[in-house]
Amino acid sequence: MKKASIFYFSGTGNTWWVSETFVRIFNEKGITASAYSVEKINGSRAGRIISESDLVGFGFPTHGSDLPFIMKEFFQELPPVKNKRTFIFCTQWMWSGDGARVAEEFLDEKQFNIFWAEHFFMPSNVCVSVTRFLPYTNDRMKISKTLAKTEKRIRGFIHKIMNERPFRRGFNRISEASGAFQRVPFRRFFERLRDDIFYEKSLCIRCRKCARLCPSGNLIFEGKELKTKGICILCLRCYSFCPVSAITYMNKPHNLKRGEPYKGPVKEFNPELLLADDSD
Ligand SMILES: Cc1cc2nc3c(=O)[nH]c(=O)nc-3n(C[C@H](O)[C@H](O)[C@H](O)COP(=O)(O)O)c2cc1C
């Protein structure tokens, strides 16, 4: 195996970190690896990269045991391939049941050979006021412990890949049924949840960062007013990275008594890294 390519979506940096950790470990082992944010790349360019790769990976955060909407769109755009050795992973705070397997529903018709699948535990990015009963943290000490455990798990997973030992977490009836328990209502109510992000006008400094960072083009400024198109994909990037915490969810501003919104897994994480720029 000489070349590995990973395609991922990351709302707030966790899946970016896992993808970059894969790249670092593959490189250590003499495999040329690259990771691509799906916000920077279209299906046909990804198809060309895939055709030149010996191994392909797809990664995403679990959203209610489902794929983020943008990942579904990316999978639909991909050209069919023949017999490509493939791994899938999801990042999750606590539990997804079959969070990685669900990608198979979208990839199967493209004929990827999914030999490996894994779930990686990362900090929760769910920090909106309406979920105040769910804990999250920006404590760097706590987060670095989680990252160390996850890196160990990534190394174990890569070991299986390099030894050609198929391993597919969550590919069984029980995991599928437990994932569906969460996914079925999530899919059912998804459209109703797509217009819950807005902003607190009195706090907003009109830096337009939220609109620039939004992966779905849901947020746009008309003059000094922020407008929404009702096509939010619930990634929470705008909510987490607004410099003055002016973004609201279900009309509730962030409760700063809980600390800042989730700021990503490492302090170096900058969400601008995930966006297309002129050089891409
Ligand atoms: C809308 C939404 C739904 C989520 N659902 C789950 C879930 O079902 N189970 C879980 O363990 N984590 C869940 N999470 C947490 C994220 O999957 C987790 O923090 C992930 O690592 C975030 O990755 P990112 O920073 O790359 O976006 C959810 C997060 C969001 C925003």
PDBQT file of the ligand as one rigid body, heavy atoms in Angstrom, charges set to zero:
ROOT
HETATM    1  C1  LIG A 301     -26.634  17.772  15.581  1.00  0.00    +0.000 C 
HETATM    2  C2  LIG A 301     -25.654  16.907  16.342  1.00  0.00    +0.000 A 
HETATM    3  C3  LIG A 301     -25.995  15.609  16.688  1.00  0.00    +0.000 A 
HETATM    4  C4  LIG A 301     -25.094  14.804  17.409  1.00  0.00    +0.000 A 
HETATM    5  N1  LIG A 301     -25.449  13.528  17.718  1.00  0.00    +0.000 NA
HETATM    6  C5  LIG A 301     -24.608  12.745  18.420  1.00  0.00    +0.000 A 
HETATM    7  C6  LIG A 301     -24.957  11.411  18.726  1.00  0.00    +0.000 A 
HETATM    8  O1  LIG A 301     -26.012  10.924  18.338  1.00  0.00    +0.000 OA
HETATM    9  N2  LIG A 301     -24.093  10.679  19.473  1.00  0.00    +0.000 N 
HETATM   10  C7  LIG A 301     -22.879  11.175  19.908  1.00  0.00    +0.000 A 
HETATM   11  O2  LIG A 301     -22.150  10.456  20.584  1.00  0.00    +0.000 OA
HETATM   12  N3  LIG A 301     -22.499  12.435  19.592  1.00  0.00    +0.000 NA
HETATM   13  C8  LIG A 301     -23.337  13.236  18.860  1.00  0.00    +0.000 A 
HETATM   14  N4  LIG A 301     -22.968  14.520  18.528  1.00  0.00    +0.000 N 
HETATM   15  C9  LIG A 301     -21.623  14.987  18.916  1.00  0.00    +0.000 C 
HETATM   16  C10 LIG A 301     -20.656  14.975  17.739  1.00  0.00    +0.000 C 
HETATM   17  O3  LIG A 301     -20.881  13.866  16.883  1.00  0.00    +0.000 OA
HETATM   18  C11 LIG A 301     -19.191  14.919  18.177  1.00  0.00    +0.000 C 
HETATM   19  O4  LIG A 301     -18.890  15.900  19.126  1.00  0.00    +0.000 OA
HETATM   20  C12 LIG A 301     -18.288  15.044  16.942  1.00  0.00    +0.000 C 
HETATM   21  O5  LIG A 301     -16.994  14.588  17.282  1.00  0.00    +0.000 OA
HETATM   22  C13 LIG A 301     -18.195  16.469  16.385  1.00  0.00    +0.000 C 
HETATM   23  O6  LIG A 301     -17.298  16.432  15.294  1.00  0.00    +0.000 OA
HETATM   24  P1  LIG A 301     -16.854  17.728  14.465  1.00  0.00    +0.000 P 
HETATM   25  O7  LIG A 301     -16.153  18.640  15.445  1.00  0.00    +0.000 OA
HETATM   26  O8  LIG A 301     -15.894  17.181  13.463  1.00  0.00    +0.000 OA
HETATM   27  O9  LIG A 301     -18.073  18.332  13.874  1.00  0.00    +0.000 OA
HETATM   28  C14 LIG A 301     -23.829  15.321  17.806  1.00  0.00    +0.000 A 
HETATM   29  C15 LIG A 301     -23.495  16.644  17.437  1.00  0.00    +0.000 A 
HETATM   30  C16 LIG A 301     -24.383  17.426  16.729  1.00  0.00    +0.000 A 
HETATM   31  C17 LIG A 301     -23.972  18.829  16.361  1.00  0.00    +0.000 C 
ENDROOT
TORSDOF 0
